[in-house]
């Protein structure tokens, strides 16, 4: 399997921050959030300082959904708030590519490598990472900078650990997902 040692150069890499919105963060394990949100914030600072493009993905939920479009819960969390000029791609499904402009935006920028962080681990993060490889992108999933909530069956930490395990080295053709901690991501 291919290994991605570092995120070199800004010309073909993007930091993709998925659905880190107030309404989801409020549902998440506060223990996980207390660790992951500062990591995401640092990743954003490093990407911005290096000139690496940042794209935020924002879920448009329907009426009554925690991410109901236009509500306080729909807003991107203050810890990872987009700067003026940073692209925000809006979506309605777990797949950040499905019926959005994301793939076209990546093509316009010549992006071939996605560094992914955000929420929710087992839905939007997982789906977007897997889809990206089948579309011809290499992915670095930031293993300690994605979020989910506890379920009746397993904890958020277990869900995150499981997805880090199954997604690491998942691939489609020549394209692969590599899971790395935030401390090992160098833009």
C-alpha positions in Angstrom: 0.0 0.0 0.0 1.0 3.6 -0.7 2.1 5.7 2.3 1.7 9.4 2.7 4.5 10.6 4.9 3.6 14.2 4.9 1.3 16.7 3.3 3.9 18.4 1.2 3.3 21.4 -1.0 0.2 23.5 -1.1 -0.4 23.0 -4.8 -2.2 19.7 -4.6 -3.4 19.3 -0.9 -6.5 20.7 0.8 -7.6 20.6 4.4 -11.3 19.5 4.3 -13.2 20.2 7.6 -16.6 18.4 7.5 -19.7 19.4 9.3 -18.1 20.8 12.5 -21.3 22.7 13.2 -22.8 23.8 16.5 -25.7 21.5 16.4 -23.5 18.4 16.0 -20.8 19.5 18.4 -23.6 19.8 21.1 -24.5 16.2 20.6 -21.0 14.9 20.6 -19.0 13.3 23.4 -17.7 16.4 25.3 -14.5 14.4 26.1 -13.8 13.8 22.4 -14.7 17.4 21.5 -12.4 18.8 24.2 -9.5 17.1 22.5 -10.5 17.1 18.8 -11.7 20.7 18.4 -8.3 22.3 19.5 -6.6 19.9 17.1 -8.8 21.0 14.3 -8.1 24.6 15.2 -4.3 24.0 15.1 -4.6 22.2 11.8 -6.5 25.1 10.3 -3.8 27.5 11.6 -1.0 25.4 10.1 -2.8 25.0 6.8 -3.5 28.7 6.6 0.0 29.7 7.5 1.4 27.4 4.8 -1.0 28.6 2.1 -2.7 25.2 1.9 -6.3 25.7 0.8 -9.1 25.0 3.3 -12.5 23.9 2.4 -15.3 23.7 4.9 -18.3 21.4 4.4 -21.6 22.4 5.9 -24.6 20.2 6.2 -28.0 21.7 5.4 -30.5 19.8 7.6 -34.3 19.9 7.2 -36.9 21.3 9.6 -36.3 20.1 13.1 -32.9 18.6 12.3 -30.0 19.7 14.7 -28.4 21.3 11.6 -31.6 22.9 10.3 -30.4 25.4 7.7 -30.2 29.0 9.0 -30.5 28.1 12.7 -27.9 28.5 15.4 -27.1 24.8 15.3 -26.4 25.0 11.5 -23.5 27.5 12.0 -20.0 26.3 11.8 -18.5 26.0 15.3 -16.4 29.0 16.4 -13.3 26.8 17.0 -13.1 26.1 13.2 -15.0 29.0 11.8 -14.1 29.8 8.1 -12.1 32.9 7.4 -13.2 35.3 4.7 -12.4 33.8 1.4 -12.4 30.2 2.5 -14.7 28.0 0.5 -17.8 26.5 2.2 -19.5 23.7 0.3 -23.0 23.0 1.4 -24.5 19.5 1.3 -27.6 17.5 2.2 -26.3 14.0 2.4 -23.4 12.1 4.2 -21.3 12.1 1.0 -19.6 15.5 0.7 -19.3 14.9 -3.1 -23.0 14.0 -3.7 -24.8 16.8 -5.6 -22.3 19.4 -4.4 -19.6 21.4 -6.1 -16.8 19.8 -4.1 -15.3 17.7 -6.9 -15.3 20.6 -9.3 -13.7 22.9 -6.7 -11.0 20.4 -6.1 -10.4 20.0 -9.8 -10.2 23.7 -10.3 -7.5 23.9 -7.6 -5.6 20.9 -8.9 -6.1 19.1 -5.7 -5.2 15.4 -5.5 -4.8 14.9 -1.7 -7.4 15.6 1.0 -6.6 16.0 4.7 -9.9 15.3 6.4 -11.2 16.2 9.9 -14.7 16.9 11.2 -17.9 15.2 12.1 -19.6 12.7 12.2 -17.1 9.8 12.1 -19.4 7.0 11.0 -21.5 9.0 8.6 -20.0 12.0 6.8 -16.4 11.5 7.6 -16.3 7.8 6.6 -18.5 8.3 3.5 -16.5 11.2 2.2 -13.1 9.5 2.8 -14.2 6.3 1.0 -15.8 8.2 -1.9 -12.7 10.4 -2.3 -10.5 7.4 -3.0 -12.9 6.1 -5.6 -12.9 9.5 -7.3 -9.1 9.4 -7.5 -7.9 11.3 -4.4 -5.5 10.2 -1.7 -6.8 10.9 1.8 -5.1 11.5 5.1 -7.7 11.1 7.8 -6.7 13.0 10.9 -7.4 10.1 13.4 -7.7 12.3 16.5 -9.6 15.2 14.9 -13.0 13.7 14.0 -16.0 13.5 16.1 -19.0 11.4 17.0 -21.3 10.7 19.9 -21.8 7.8 22.3 -24.4 5.2 21.3 -26.3 2.7 23.4 -23.9 0.1 22.2 -20.4 1.6 22.1 -18.7 4.9 23.1 -17.6 7.7 20.8 -14.0 6.8 21.5 -14.6 3.2 20.4 -16.4 4.3 17.2 -13.5 6.6 16.3 -10.9 3.9 17.1 -12.9 1.4 14.9 -13.1 3.8 12.0 -9.4 4.7 12.2 -8.7 1.0 12.1 -10.9 0.1 9.2 -10.2 3.2 7.1 -6.4 3.1 7.4 -5.1 1.8 4.1 -8.6 1.5 2.6 -8.2 2.2 -1.0 -9.6 2.2 -4.5 -7.1 1.4 -7.2 -4.0 3.4 -6.5 -5.7 5.8 -4.1 -5.7 5.2 -0.4 -6.7 6.5 3.0 -3.9 6.8 5.6 -4.8 7.7 9.2 -2.4 9.9 11.1 -2.7 11.9 14.3 -2.8 15.7 14.0 0.7 16.0 15.4 2.1 14.2 12.4 0.3 16.4 9.8 2.7 18.8 8.2 1.5 21.3 5.6 
